[in-house]
Amino acid sequence: MQAESMRMSRGAPLHDRAAAPSRLWKWGGVAALLGIGLWVRTVPAGALLPVGWQATTPVNLYFANGSFLFPVSRRFHPGNELPRVVLEALLAGPRHSRTVDSVIPNDVKIRSFSVAAGVARIDLSGGIGEDDHAPMALAEITETMTRVPGIGSVAVSVRGRPLQAAGERTPLLYFPSADGLVAVPSQAGDARAALDAYLSGPPSAGMTGVPADVRLLTYDYDTRDRLLSIGFTYTPAVRTLALEKPERTRMLLLGLIASLTEFPGVRAVRLDFGGQSRLGLGECSDLLRSPQTRPALLNDERLLD
């Protein structure tokens, strides 16, 4: 027995024998982490999100912001009742009155609502079409509802009296302001016309546009991928804007992408400024030189005010 003990002590130092369980735990932990990693890669996208999060879809409610529109992004549960729920939310008015307002009176009710063949037919109890705010009220309804999946136009009536016969969505240009992205109606018939209108600058001094010294270098459209690639010059004004107002610069790029993806033929936009991989200190790097689809959230309601 004594010889056996001596052989064991000679075969492995005491501290090595004590560390062996620790090494086993260590390598066992690594194996477990690798196993978890492989399992996570096989889980469907969104399955690990909190319950209810992946079951919502963002919709933009268009409220008034002076003489323009202001999109407010809110999440709704999808389903057959989504169009009516969105309309009810619009009629209820904005939750953040400091930033936006609505010209639709709060007491307006839905008398009837239906969607057939892509047309939403809405009959309201009153309060619209009786003053100078009627065009803006109709714009709020039309621009909101035509951005709900399955709705291409809106016909509005009050107590059975037609106010609008199947109005379609208007292409909007999104310019950043101190409050967020403001939506400006445009007469552009395609993405190229919308880009020209965007580069001509915003209609208000309170909005930010692409610096005037920026020049368009390339405009390429891939019909197969519906990808629009646009190249601009990288100018000192762009660099200054990105350094001094990084958040405003980011909103400007998102607004340009949102403006161009207003058209169904444009699935994604790729922006390039003189081959730069970043603007300023790099806050916008993720938006440059790679395809960007339409932003799901324009002005996240949770971040307003």
ABEGO torsion letter per residue (X at the ends): XAAAAAAAAAABBAAAAAAAAAAAAAAAAAAAAAAAAAAAAABBBGAABBBGAAABBBBBBBBBBEABBBBBBBBBBBEAAAAAAAAAAAAAEBABAAABBBABBAABBBABBBBBGGBBBBBBAEGBGABAAAAAAAAAAAAAAAABBGBABBBBBBGGBBABBGBBBBBBBBBBBAAEBBBBBBABABAAAAAAAAAAEBABAABBBBBAABBBABBBBBAAAGBBBBBBBBBAAAAAAAAABAAAAAAAAAAAAAAAAABAABABBBBBBGGBABBEAGAAAAABGBBBBBBABABBAAABX
